[in-house]
């Protein structure tokens, strides 16, 4: 089964021999492999094949028109597991691209998929050769930091990413800032883990996020959510909330989402190990026919047949495993297909706002229904199946802290309100406070609070009733 695949640009100054030697070093220095420290005589060679115990490693070169290729394959068998890693390096006059594909066969593949890591050779290539330009964006192992100093330019860049209006081999991972001003994960570690798989963009602050919501009509991830975006007009995207099902978003979750999406992507023929291998075998067969070398011709025919059989087996295994995954997804779809309500076009100003409001309304209605009635039983079942997200209570507590003892609006209070997603407008003796996506639903408060103990409590009550 294909468990990892990506295409990435490398430093255009790299030679194919450098790339082959780094690939040899990957195996030669790894403590995990039997071939360790046994490949010293292969450095500098263009083509080779070596087997040792349950491992095999081979490399061949190919030239077509003005393009040069180096193709490598490493296989390892252990007990009931089989790993196969294929690398293709393509060098043109302008650039160098690499593809990596990892196949894994085991009797217990479901319990292994979430432990798949990025091959170590990608780290070696980044360290020793360096990544190249991915059309619009440089390929880095550090985050692309959007800036509030060049806000107009970077807002447009962020909008293009979210709408899929960018070009490149790699997707873009957009990390938004949480309500507390922090990122949901360690962005340095995330960038290193995704180097060669995706570009990581991070926004500077929550105000940037609020401006971006206007530009994207609410399509952007915000308040700690992460979006994964792919180039092209189809605007394929994946949205990962900071909290889901009571669990906090992790780097592993983001990595797996990118990895799985890339596995279902397209691998061009000129970066496919099996396709280039087939071209090489066909050319050799043609040369042998011209030489009328029957023995060599027969040997090559058997070799080509064996390659085709291996590729066919890999495809059969992948098809069966995909069928199993489809059956699983279909069962999950059936579980969620009995939907009572559609969401409508209301956008949440905070996590779970629409959901929790509906639940609260149902709770209020449920209190007035007679016990034992059909309506009360229905509502009871619905409420049990739909627990509240609970974000409203957190915001209420923060608002209470902000407005306790409130006497007048100041920069500190404005900043605290903006962190919660509110916009504050000053006009004369009153303030307008509203969520940035719903200006028409504003709460009006006096610029100066009441001297009474009750004043700020009234202000807070009005704000909660109107906006939350």
N, C-alpha and C positions, 0 to 999 in steps of 0.2 A: 504494500500500500504506500502511495506517496504521502509522506508525512511532513516534508519541508521542501519549499521551492522558492527561489527568488532570482531576480535578474538585477544586476547593479553595475554602474560604471566604475572603472578603475583609472588611475593616473595614465593618461595617454602616452606618457614617455616609457611605460613599462614594456619590456620585450617578452615574447612568449617563453623564451628560455628562463627568464627570471621567474615567471609565473609557474612554470613546470618545477623548477627547483624549490620554490616555496611549498608547492604541493607535496614534494618528496619530504621536505623538512617536517611538514605536518605529521606524516606517518613515522618518520625516522626518530622524532623526538618525543613521541607520545608514549607514556607509560602503559597505556591501555592495550597496545598492539604487540603481537608476536614479532612483527617486522622491525621493531624498534632497534636502532643502531645496526641494521643489516642492509641499509640502502645506500651506503657511502659511495659505491661504484656507479650509482645511477645519476648522480648530479652531473649536469652538463649534457646528458643524453636527450635526444629528441623523441625517440621511440623506445619503449621497453615493455617487458611483461615479467612479473615476478610473483611466485607463489611461495608461501611459507605456512605450513600447518593449515589452519582453517581460514587463512587470509590470502587474498590475491590483489594485485595492484598492476594496472597497465595504463599506458599512455601512447597516443599516436597523434601525428600531425596531418593537417590537410590544408590545401590551398585551392581556392576557387576565385577566379577573376583577380581582384585586387585585395581579397580578404584572406587572412591567415587564421588557422584554428589550431588550438591544442586541446585535446580531449583526454580526460583522465577518469578512471573508474577504480574505486576501492571497494572490495567486498569483505565482509567478516561474518563468519558463522559461529554461533555459540549456543550449545544445547538446542532449544526449540526456537531460536531467534536467528534472523538473517538480516544484516544491514548492507545496503548498497548505496554508495555516494558517488554521484556523477558530476563532474565539472567540465564546463566548456568555456574556453577563453577565445574570444574573437577580437582580432586586431585589424583595424582598417587604417587608412592614412590619417584619419582625424582622431580616432578614439579607440578605447579598449573596453569591451563589455564582458562580463562573466555571468554564467548561469550556474546555479547549484540546485541539484535535486537529490533528495534523500528518500530511499525506499526502505520500508521496514516490514518484515514478515514475522508473525508470531501467532501462537494459538490463543494468546490472551491480549490482543491488540488494544481493546478498549481501556484496559487499566494502565496501558503504557503511553497512550497518546498525550496525556497531560504532563508527561515528564520529558517530552522531546525538547532538546535544546538546539540553539543555533550552532552549526559546526564550527569547531575552533579555527579551522583554516580561514574563515572569514575575518577573524580577529588578526591573524597573521598577515593577511593581505592588506588590511587597513594599516597595520603598523609598519610593514616593510615596503609597501608600494604606495599606499594611499588611495583614497577613493577619488573619482572624477566628478565632473559636472553632469548632473542629471537634467539636461536641457535647461530648465528654468532655475533650479536650485542646486547649490553645491551639496554633495553627499558628505555628511558629517557624522561624527560619533558624539557630538555635543548638540544641545538644543538650538534651534533657530529662535532667538528671542525677539518677539515683536516689541516695538518701543512706543511709549506715549510721547516721546519727543518728536517722532516722525509719524504722528498718529494718522494723518490723512492718507499717507502712502501705505502704511501698514494695515489700516482698516480695509483699504481696497485689496491688498494682498490676502488678508484673512478672508474677505468675502469671496474672492476668486477660488480660494482653497475649498471653502465650504460648499460652493456651487459647482465644483468640479471643473472650473475654468483655468486649469493649469496643465502643462505638458510634462511628461516624464515617465520613466519606467516604474518608479516607486510611488506608493500612496503617501498621503500626508496625515500625520496624527496631530490633532489639535487639542491642546490641554488648556482648559479654562481655569480661572482662579476661583477658589471656594469663597463662601461668605466670610470666612475668617482671614481672607487675604493670602492663604497658603494654597499650594498645589496639592491635588489629591494623592499624588505619588512623588517619589524622588525623581525629578526630571533628568538629572545627570545619569542615574542608573538606567532609566528608561531609554535614553538616547543611545547609550552604549549597547544595550541589549537589542535595540532595533536598527543599529547601524547596518547599512546594506539591505535593509528590509523596508524601511520607511523613513521619511523626514519627520522630525518632531518639532512642532511649532508651539510656543507657549505665549500666552497673552500677559501683558505687564501688570494689569490690575483690573478690578471689578468695573471701573468706569469705562475702560476699553471695551469690556464685554457688553455693557449697556448700550454703547454707541453702535457696536457691531450688530446688536439685535435689530436695530432700526434698519441697517443696511441689508440684512438678510431676512427681514420680516419674521424674526423669531426662530430661524432655522439653525442658529449657532448653538453649540453646547455652552452651558453657563452654570455657575455656582458649583464648580468642581467636576462637571461632566467632561468626558473625553469623546471626541468625534474622530472617526477614521474615514478619510475621503480618498476616492480614486479618480484619476484624470478621465475626462471624457464627458460628452453631453448626457450620457445616461445617469451621471451623478450618483454612482453607487456609493453608499455610505453606511457606516455602522455607528450607532450612538451608545455609549456606555455611561450610565449615570454613576455618580460618586457613591451612592448607596442604592442597593437593590436587594429586596428580599431580606433586609436586615444585615446584609453583608457589605463591607467596604470594598471599593474598587482596588484591585492590586495590579502590580506590574505584570504578573503572570497572566492575568485576565486579558490585559491589553495585548501582550505578546501573542497569546493563543488566538485572539481575534484577528490580528494581522496575519499570523501564520496560516490560519485556516482559510482566510480569504485569498491569500496568494496561491495556496494549493489548488484552488479552483480557477485560477487565472489561466492566461494563454501563454504558452511557451513557443516562440517562433522556431521554425525548422532550423534556422541557422544558429540556434543556441541549444538545440536538442542533441544530446549525446547519441541516442539511437538513430536519429535521422542522418546525422553526419557519418556515423559508423556504416550505415547502409550505403551511403554514397561511396565511401572508401572501398567497400567490398565489391560494389558494382564495377568500379573502375578497375580493380584488380582482376575481376573475372573477365572484363573486356580485354585487358592486356594478355591474359593467359590464352584466351581464344585465338588471338592473333598469333601467338607463339605456338599454338597447337600442343601445348603442354598438358596432356590429358590427366596425368597424376596430380599435378598442382591444381588443375581446374576442378577435379573431383574433390580435392581437399578443401578448396575454397568454397565450393558449393555446400559441402557439409558444414563448414564454419558459418556461412550465411544462414543456412537452415537452423543451426543452433541458436544464432542471434535472434532470428525471427521467433523461434519457439519460446525463448526466454522473454522477449518483449510481449508475446501473446499471453504467456502465463501471468506476467505482471499486470496486464490489463484485465485479465479475468479476475484476479484477486481484488483489484481495485473496484471492479464492477460489483462483485459480491459484497464488499464492505460498504460501498456506496448504497447499495440496495438496503442493507441493514440500517444504515443511518437514515435513509428515507423513511423506512418503516417506523423508526423511532420518532422522527419528526412528525409523521402523519398521526401517530398516537397522541403526541403532545398537542397537535392541532385539534384533534377530536376532543381532547379534554377541555380546550378553551373555546370551542366553537359555539357553545350554548350561551352566547353573550346576551345579557338583558338590555343593555343600553349602548348606544354609540356615543362617542365623546363629544361630538360637535366641534365648532371652530374656536372655542375658548382656549387661550394660551395660559398655562400656569405662570403666575408671577413668582411663585415659590413652589418647591417640590410638593406634589400631591394636593395642590390647592383645590382644583375642581373635584377630585375624588373625595377628599375629606369633607368638602362642603356638602356634597350629595349624601354622604354617610351621616353627617350631622342632621341634615333635614329628615332623613329616614328615622334617625334616633328620636327626634322631636315628635314626629308623627306616631311612632311606635308607642310612646308614652301615653297617648290618648286613646289607644285602641283597647277594647275589652279583652281580658285574658281568655284564652281558649278559642278566640275567633280565628277564622281562616286567614284574614289579613295580617293579624299579629304573628301567626306562625310563619307566614311567608316572609315578613320583614325580619323576623328573628333569624331565619335561615340565611337571608341575604346579608344581614349585618355580621353574622358569624363568619361568613365566607369573604368578607371585605373589611378587614381591620384598617384602621386609620394609619396613614403614614406618620403623622405626628409633628410635621414641620411647623404647623401653625403655633403650637404651644411654645416651641423654641423661640419663634419670632416675638410672640407676646411677652415672653420673659425678657428678651433683649430690649423691647420697646419700653417695658416697665423700668428697666435700669436706666434707659436714656432719659425718660421723662420724669423720673423721681426728683421732686424738688425743682421742676422746670420753672424758670423765671423769664428767660428770653432765649431766642434762637441765637446760636453762635456757630463758629466754624467747626468746632468739635462735634456738636450734635448733628450738623449737616453731613459731615463725613460718616458718622455712625449710621445715619439713616440711609445714605447712599450705599453703604456696605450691605445693607439689607435689601437693596434693590429699589429703594424709593428715590424719587426726584423731588427736590424742594425748590419752589419758586417763591420769591419774595415780592409782594406788591402792596405798597402802602402799609396799613396796620395789620394786615393779615398774610398768612402763608398758605400756599397750596402744596399739599403733599400727595403724591400719587405714584403708583408703579409705572415705570417708563413705557410699558406697552399699553397702558390704559389711562391716558391723560384725562379723558372725559369723566373718569371716576375719581375725582380729587376730593380730598378732605381739607376743609378750611379751618385753620387754627390761628389764634392771635399771635402776633410776633412777641408779645410780652405775656407771660403767664399770670394767672390770678394770684393774689397774695394769700388766698385761703388755702388750707390744707387740701381742700376738695378740688381746687382748680386744675391741677395737672392730671388728677384722676379722671376728671370729666373729659379733658383733651384726649387722654389715652383711650377712654371708652369710645369716644366719637370716631377716632382713627381706626380702631379695631372693627367696629360695626360697619364702617364704610368700605374699608379696603381689604380686610382679611376674610 
